[in-house]
């Protein structure tokens, strides 16, 4: 398309044609798409090619008005409409009371059999043997190049049974393919288990009403077998917020979804329970990553604050180990075998009150070409400023480094000008339960078990 033709386009279409070519994303094979298309008024087609979860119709009854696709399932992403305050109203329910999330998209991939522990140890970077039955951990699985293919919560139900509660990539196919060559004595497959998240400061009180006093002593990443309204469930103290929270994993979910959902709503009424979408504004503040947004299969753990997931000592080999240890050896020598790294940012502009449709661009100064991009931005009411995670060159990662972020017009202070930003420590806000990364750092370690 000629320059003259582009000039004659409408402002919206001109904006959509903008494509940043100046950010060096070496050695990615498929660079992150930085085309700034802005909001696109396109309706999501609901069809049978994408699965509806057992809770999908219940989310609709609760007012779900928009959704995305996650793990090839429809994922509710909005209940309070923009004219009524939108996602920031949902946020207040999360940080002040208690909330219910339909997160059935966290498909449960079970590995079961005599060799379950050995197989899991082969595919995760951390030590599966360190996970006792009825406990879990946040883990990563890497490909042979060290790229992160999934970052699930791993639950150990028994000595011979693990559930991968997966993020947004098809882990079942990977695990099956790996075992074709390895031949461990395990069965691998998705099971009819669908989780709900109960998140917020009143979550413990609500769970006590649902499953009893035993939940009060449940440790972080601990599991509890329980019964709710006749439904067999597993309760874990986990979540995607940094607030106090739990997940309820419903067995035979296709049969009992309504029973569990209605029991939670009934018990939650006195606690001011609200049905909301996953609160990405709070997970950003907690420094919690979202696969496909903040990391993917071409991202090394050391690029995205997950280096602690790579133990310096692990008794058994695992997929990606040689590549990851080679990267760590370079880092130990003060050399970076990658160009960009994830940082936290505080930035100016009007409050960002919804999901970003693009990876907004980052420059070193107002007059410079872009050098990086924002992955996850939102406004933090507690901090009174916009916050974000984003990738910048390793030369610009030092705390307090000044930068500029190119926000779209609704959030920009002045149209066509980037807002001031600076690099800050992650997480932005302390979590109720410190992450393994924070715990390791507090002990002077750079890795966890």
C-alpha positions as CSV (number, residue, x, y, z in Angstrom):
1,X,0.0,0.0,0.0
2,X,1.4,3.4,-1.0
3,X,2.0,6.3,1.5
4,X,-0.7,8.3,-0.3
5,X,-3.2,5.5,0.2
6,X,-2.4,5.2,3.9
7,X,-2.7,9.0,4.3
8,X,-6.3,8.8,2.9
9,X,-7.4,6.2,5.3
10,X,-9.7,7.1,8.3
11,X,-7.8,7.8,11.6
12,X,-8.9,4.3,12.9
13,X,-7.6,2.5,9.8
14,X,-4.4,4.5,9.8
15,X,-3.9,3.5,13.4
16,X,-4.5,-0.1,12.6
17,X,-1.9,0.0,9.8
18,X,0.8,1.1,12.1
19,X,3.4,-1.7,12.5
20,X,6.5,-1.3,14.7
21,X,9.5,-2.8,12.9
22,X,12.2,-1.4,15.1
23,X,12.1,-3.7,18.1
24,X,14.8,-6.4,17.8
25,X,13.2,-9.6,19.0
26,X,16.1,-11.8,18.2
27,X,16.2,-14.8,18.5
28,X,12.4,-15.3,18.3
29,X,11.2,-17.3,15.3
30,X,7.7,-15.8,15.5
31,X,8.0,-12.2,16.8
32,X,5.3,-10.8,19.1
33,X,2.8,-9.0,16.9
34,X,3.1,-5.3,17.8
35,X,0.5,-4.0,15.3
36,X,-1.5,-1.4,17.1
37,X,-5.0,-2.1,15.9
38,X,-6.9,-0.8,18.9
39,X,-10.4,-2.0,19.9
40,X,-12.1,-3.9,17.1
41,X,-15.9,-4.1,17.2
42,X,-16.1,-7.8,16.3
43,X,-18.6,-10.2,17.8
44,X,-17.4,-13.5,19.2
45,X,-19.0,-16.4,17.4
46,X,-20.3,-19.1,19.8
47,X,-20.2,-22.4,18.0
48,X,-19.5,-26.1,18.7
49,X,-15.9,-26.0,17.7
50,X,-15.0,-24.4,21.0
51,X,-16.1,-26.2,24.2
52,X,-18.6,-24.7,26.7
53,X,-17.7,-25.5,30.2
54,X,-20.2,-27.1,32.6
55,X,-20.6,-23.6,34.2
56,X,-21.0,-21.7,30.9
57,X,-24.8,-21.3,31.1
58,X,-24.5,-20.4,34.8
59,X,-22.1,-17.6,33.9
60,X,-24.7,-16.4,31.4
61,X,-27.4,-16.3,34.1
62,X,-25.0,-14.4,36.3
63,X,-24.7,-11.6,33.7
64,X,-21.6,-12.6,31.6
65,X,-21.6,-10.2,28.7
66,X,-18.2,-10.9,27.1
67,X,-15.8,-13.8,26.8
68,X,-12.6,-14.9,25.2
69,X,-11.2,-18.3,24.3
70,X,-8.8,-20.1,26.6
71,X,-7.6,-23.7,26.2
72,X,-10.2,-24.0,23.4
73,X,-13.0,-23.2,25.8
74,X,-15.2,-20.1,26.2
75,X,-13.9,-18.1,29.1
76,X,-16.1,-15.4,30.8
77,X,-14.3,-12.1,31.0
78,X,-16.9,-9.5,32.1
79,X,-20.1,-9.4,34.2
80,X,-20.4,-5.7,35.3
81,X,-21.0,-3.7,32.1
82,X,-18.9,-0.6,31.4
83,X,-21.8,1.8,31.9
84,X,-22.1,0.4,35.4
85,X,-18.4,0.7,36.3
86,X,-17.1,-2.4,34.5
87,X,-14.1,-4.3,35.7
88,X,-13.2,-1.8,38.5
89,X,-16.5,-2.6,40.2
90,X,-15.6,-6.3,40.1
91,X,-12.2,-5.4,41.5
92,X,-13.8,-3.8,44.6
93,X,-15.7,-7.0,45.3
94,X,-12.5,-8.9,45.1
95,X,-10.4,-6.7,47.4
96,X,-13.2,-5.9,49.9
97,X,-15.4,-9.0,50.1
98,X,-15.4,-12.3,48.2
99,X,-15.8,-13.4,44.6
100,X,-16.7,-16.5,42.5
101,X,-15.0,-17.2,39.2
102,X,-15.8,-19.7,36.5
103,X,-12.3,-21.0,35.7
104,X,-13.2,-24.4,34.2
105,X,-10.9,-23.4,31.3
106,X,-8.1,-24.6,33.6
107,X,-8.4,-28.0,32.2
108,X,-7.2,-30.8,34.5
109,X,-4.7,-33.2,32.9
110,X,-4.2,-36.2,35.0
111,X,-1.0,-38.3,35.1
112,X,-1.6,-41.5,37.0
113,X,0.3,-44.8,37.4
114,X,3.3,-46.4,39.1
115,X,5.7,-44.1,37.3
116,X,3.7,-40.9,37.8
117,X,6.3,-39.2,40.0
118,X,9.2,-40.1,37.7
119,X,7.3,-38.9,34.6
120,X,6.3,-35.6,36.2
121,X,9.9,-35.1,37.4
122,X,10.9,-35.5,33.8
123,X,8.7,-32.7,32.4
124,X,8.8,-30.1,35.2
125,X,11.8,-28.0,36.2
126,X,11.1,-28.3,39.9
127,X,11.3,-31.4,42.1
128,X,8.1,-33.5,41.9
129,X,9.4,-35.7,44.7
130,X,9.2,-32.6,47.0
131,X,5.5,-32.4,46.6
132,X,3.7,-34.5,49.2
133,X,0.3,-36.1,48.5
134,X,-2.5,-33.5,49.1
135,X,-0.2,-30.6,48.3
136,X,0.6,-28.7,45.1
137,X,3.1,-26.2,43.6
138,X,3.2,-23.7,40.8
139,X,5.5,-25.2,38.2
140,X,6.7,-24.7,34.7
141,X,7.3,-27.1,31.8
142,X,9.9,-26.2,29.2
143,X,10.7,-27.5,25.7
144,X,14.2,-28.7,24.8
145,X,15.2,-25.1,24.1
146,X,14.2,-23.9,27.5
147,X,11.1,-22.1,26.4
148,X,8.1,-22.2,28.7
149,X,5.3,-24.3,27.2
150,X,3.0,-24.1,30.2
151,X,3.0,-22.8,33.8
152,X,0.3,-24.8,35.6
153,X,-0.6,-25.4,39.2
154,X,0.4,-29.0,39.8
155,X,-1.7,-30.9,42.4
156,X,-0.6,-34.2,43.9
157,X,-3.7,-36.1,44.9
158,X,-1.9,-39.3,45.8
159,X,1.5,-41.0,45.5
160,X,0.6,-42.2,42.0
161,X,-1.7,-39.3,40.8
162,X,-1.0,-35.8,39.7
163,X,-3.3,-33.2,38.2
164,X,-1.9,-30.4,36.0
165,X,-4.3,-27.4,36.3
166,X,-3.1,-25.9,33.1
167,X,-2.7,-22.4,31.6
168,X,-3.5,-21.5,28.0
169,X,-1.7,-24.1,26.0
170,X,-2.5,-27.7,25.1
171,X,-0.4,-29.6,27.6
172,X,-2.1,-33.0,27.2
173,X,-0.8,-33.4,23.6
174,X,2.7,-32.5,24.8
175,X,2.7,-34.9,27.7
176,X,1.3,-37.8,25.5
177,X,3.9,-37.1,22.8
178,X,6.8,-37.0,25.3
179,X,5.7,-40.3,26.8
180,X,5.5,-42.0,23.4
181,X,9.3,-41.9,23.4
182,X,9.9,-42.4,27.1
183,X,7.4,-45.2,27.8
184,X,6.7,-44.5,31.5
185,X,3.9,-46.6,33.1
186,X,1.3,-43.9,33.4
187,X,-2.0,-42.9,31.9
188,X,-2.3,-39.3,30.7
189,X,-5.6,-37.6,29.9
190,X,-8.1,-34.8,30.7
191,X,-10.6,-35.7,33.4
192,X,-14.1,-34.4,34.1
193,X,-13.0,-32.0,36.8
194,X,-13.8,-28.2,36.6
195,X,-12.6,-25.7,39.1
196,X,-14.2,-22.6,40.5
197,X,-12.1,-19.9,42.2
198,X,-13.3,-18.2,45.5
199,X,-11.1,-15.2,45.9
200,X,-11.1,-12.3,48.4
201,X,-10.6,-11.5,52.1
202,X,-13.8,-13.2,53.1
203,X,-13.0,-16.4,51.1
204,X,-11.9,-18.3,54.2
205,X,-15.2,-17.6,56.0
206,X,-17.2,-18.7,53.0
207,X,-15.1,-21.9,52.7
208,X,-15.7,-22.7,56.4
209,X,-19.4,-22.4,55.8
210,X,-19.1,-24.8,52.8
211,X,-16.6,-27.4,54.0
212,X,-16.0,-26.9,57.7
213,X,-13.4,-25.6,60.1
214,X,-10.6,-27.8,58.6
215,X,-10.1,-25.2,55.9
216,X,-8.7,-22.8,58.4
217,X,-5.5,-24.9,58.8
218,X,-5.1,-25.6,55.1
219,X,-1.6,-24.4,54.2
220,X,-0.9,-22.4,51.0
221,X,-0.9,-24.9,48.2
222,X,-2.5,-27.5,50.5
223,X,-5.3,-29.7,49.3
224,X,-8.4,-30.9,51.1
225,X,-10.8,-33.6,50.0
226,X,-14.4,-32.4,50.8
227,X,-18.1,-32.7,50.1
228,X,-20.3,-29.7,49.2
229,X,-24.0,-30.3,48.8
230,X,-23.3,-34.0,48.0
231,X,-20.6,-33.1,45.4
232,X,-17.1,-34.6,45.7
233,X,-14.6,-31.8,45.5
234,X,-10.9,-31.0,46.1
235,X,-10.2,-27.6,47.8
236,X,-6.9,-25.9,47.4
237,X,-5.6,-22.7,48.9
238,X,-4.5,-21.2,45.6
239,X,-5.6,-18.5,43.1
240,X,-4.8,-15.9,40.5
241,X,-4.9,-12.8,42.6
242,X,-2.5,-12.3,45.5
243,X,-5.5,-12.0,47.8
244,X,-6.6,-14.8,50.1
245,X,-8.3,-17.4,48.0
246,X,-9.2,-21.0,47.2
247,X,-10.1,-23.2,44.3
248,X,-12.8,-25.8,44.3
249,X,-12.2,-28.7,41.9
250,X,-15.5,-30.4,41.2
251,X,-15.4,-34.1,40.2
252,X,-17.9,-35.3,37.6
253,X,-18.4,-31.6,36.8
254,X,-20.6,-32.3,33.8
255,X,-23.2,-33.9,36.2
256,X,-23.0,-31.6,39.2
257,X,-22.1,-28.1,38.0
258,X,-25.4,-26.5,38.9
259,X,-25.5,-28.1,42.4
260,X,-22.1,-26.8,43.3
261,X,-22.6,-23.3,41.8
262,X,-25.9,-22.8,43.6
263,X,-24.5,-24.1,46.9
264,X,-21.7,-21.5,46.7
265,X,-24.0,-18.7,45.7
266,X,-26.4,-19.6,48.6
267,X,-23.6,-19.8,51.2
268,X,-22.0,-16.6,49.8
269,X,-25.0,-14.4,50.1
270,X,-24.2,-13.3,53.7
271,X,-20.5,-12.6,52.7
272,X,-21.5,-10.3,49.8
273,X,-20.3,-12.8,47.2
274,X,-20.1,-11.5,43.6
275,X,-19.6,-13.4,40.4
276,X,-16.8,-11.8,38.5
277,X,-14.3,-12.4,35.8
278,X,-10.6,-13.3,36.6
279,X,-9.2,-10.1,38.0
280,X,-6.2,-9.4,35.9
281,X,-5.8,-6.0,37.6
282,X,-5.0,-7.7,40.9
283,X,-2.8,-10.5,39.4
284,X,-0.8,-7.8,37.7
285,X,-0.3,-6.0,41.0
286,X,0.9,-9.4,42.5
287,X,3.3,-9.9,39.6
288,X,1.4,-13.1,38.5
289,X,2.1,-14.0,34.9
290,X,-0.5,-14.9,32.2
291,X,0.7,-17.4,29.6
292,X,0.4,-16.1,26.0
293,X,0.4,-12.6,27.3
294,X,3.5,-12.3,29.5
295,X,5.3,-15.4,28.4
296,X,5.1,-18.2,25.8
297,X,7.1,-21.1,24.4
298,X,9.8,-18.8,23.1
299,X,10.3,-17.2,26.6
300,X,13.0,-18.4,28.9
301,X,12.3,-18.5,32.6
302,X,15.2,-16.1,33.2
303,X,13.5,-13.5,31.0
304,X,10.2,-13.3,33.0
305,X,11.1,-13.5,36.7
306,X,10.8,-17.3,36.7
307,X,14.4,-18.1,37.1
308,X,13.7,-19.3,40.6
309,X,11.8,-22.2,39.0
310,X,15.1,-23.6,37.7
311,X,16.8,-25.4,40.6
312,X,20.5,-25.3,40.8
313,X,20.4,-28.8,42.0
314,X,18.0,-31.5,40.9
315,X,18.8,-35.2,41.2
316,X,17.1,-36.2,37.9
317,X,17.2,-34.9,34.4
318,X,14.3,-33.0,32.9
319,X,13.3,-31.7,29.5
320,X,15.1,-28.4,28.8
321,X,17.7,-28.8,31.6
322,X,20.8,-28.5,29.4
323,X,19.5,-25.4,27.7
324,X,18.5,-23.7,30.9
325,X,21.7,-24.5,32.7
326,X,23.7,-23.1,29.7
327,X,21.7,-19.9,30.0
328,X,22.3,-19.7,33.7
329,X,26.0,-20.2,33.2
330,X,26.0,-17.2,30.9
331,X,24.1,-15.1,33.4
332,X,26.5,-16.1,36.2
333,X,29.3,-14.7,34.1
334,X,27.4,-11.4,33.6
335,X,26.4,-12.1,30.1
336,X,22.8,-12.1,28.7
337,X,22.0,-14.7,26.0
338,X,18.7,-12.9,25.3
339,X,17.9,-9.3,24.4
340,X,14.7,-8.5,26.4
341,X,13.6,-9.0,29.9
342,X,10.3,-8.5,31.8
343,X,10.1,-5.6,34.2
344,X,7.5,-3.8,36.3
345,X,6.5,-0.3,35.3
346,X,4.6,2.6,36.8
347,X,3.3,5.0,34.2
348,X,1.3,8.1,33.7
349,X,-1.8,8.6,31.7
350,X,-5.5,8.4,32.5
351,X,-6.5,5.3,34.5
352,X,-6.4,2.1,32.4
353,X,-9.7,0.5,33.3
354,X,-9.9,-2.5,30.9
355,X,-7.9,-5.1,29.0
356,X,-5.4,-3.8,26.5
357,X,-6.2,-4.9,22.9
358,X,-2.6,-4.4,21.8
359,X,1.0,-4.8,23.2
360,X,1.6,-1.1,23.7
361,X,5.0,0.2,22.7
362,X,7.8,1.4,24.9
363,X,10.5,3.9,24.0
364,X,13.6,5.1,25.9
365,X,12.6,8.7,25.4
366,X,9.8,10.7,23.8
367,X,11.7,11.1,20.5
368,X,13.1,7.6,20.2
369,X,11.8,4.6,18.2
370,X,10.2,1.9,20.3
371,X,12.5,-0.6,22.0
372,X,10.0,-2.7,24.0
373,X,6.3,-3.4,24.6
374,X,3.8,-3.6,27.5
375,X,2.2,-7.0,28.1
376,X,-0.2,-6.5,31.0
377,X,-1.3,-2.9,32.0
378,X,-4.0,-1.7,34.4
379,X,-4.7,1.0,37.0
380,X,-4.0,0.3,40.6
381,X,-6.4,2.0,43.0
382,X,-4.2,1.3,46.0
383,X,-1.1,2.8,44.4
384,X,-3.0,5.6,42.6
385,X,-1.2,5.0,39.3
386,X,-1.2,2.9,36.2
387,X,1.0,-0.2,36.5
388,X,2.2,-2.7,33.9
389,X,4.5,-5.5,33.1
390,X,6.5,-5.3,29.9
391,X,9.6,-6.3,28.0
392,X,12.5,-3.9,27.6
393,X,16.2,-4.5,26.5
394,X,18.3,-5.8,29.4
395,X,20.2,-2.5,29.2
396,X,17.1,-0.8,30.4
397,X,16.0,-3.1,33.3
398,X,17.6,-1.3,36.2
399,X,15.2,0.1,38.8
400,X,14.1,3.7,38.3
401,X,15.2,3.6,34.6
402,X,13.0,6.3,32.9
403,X,11.0,5.2,29.9
404,X,8.1,6.3,27.7
405,X,4.9,4.3,26.9
406,X,2.8,4.9,23.9
407,X,-0.8,4.7,25.2
408,X,-3.8,4.9,22.9
409,X,-5.8,8.1,22.9
410,X,-8.3,7.3,25.6
411,X,-5.5,6.9,28.1
412,X,-2.8,9.2,26.8
413,X,-2.3,12.5,28.5
414,X,-1.8,14.2,25.2
415,X,-2.7,12.6,21.9
416,X,0.3,11.3,19.9
417,X,2.7,11.7,22.9
418,X,4.0,8.9,25.1
419,X,3.5,9.1,28.8
420,X,6.4,9.0,31.3
421,X,7.2,5.6,33.0
422,X,9.9,4.1,35.2
423,X,11.0,0.6,36.1
424,X,10.0,-0.6,39.5
425,X,10.3,-3.8,41.6
426,X,7.8,-6.7,41.1
427,X,5.4,-7.4,42.7
428,X,3.7,-4.0,42.9
429,X,1.8,-5.1,46.0
430,X,2.5,-7.8,48.6
431,X,0.4,-10.9,48.4
432,X,-1.4,-12.5,51.3
433,X,0.7,-15.6,50.6
434,X,4.2,-14.8,49.4
435,X,5.1,-16.6,46.2
436,X,8.0,-19.1,46.0
437,X,10.0,-16.4,44.2
438,X,9.4,-13.9,47.0
439,X,10.2,-16.5,49.7
440,X,13.4,-17.6,47.9
441,X,14.5,-14.0,47.5
442,X,13.9,-13.3,51.2
443,X,16.2,-16.2,52.0
444,X,18.9,-15.0,49.7
445,X,18.3,-17.8,47.2
446,X,17.8,-17.6,43.4
447,X,15.9,-20.8,43.1
448,X,13.3,-22.9,44.8
449,X,12.9,-26.7,45.2
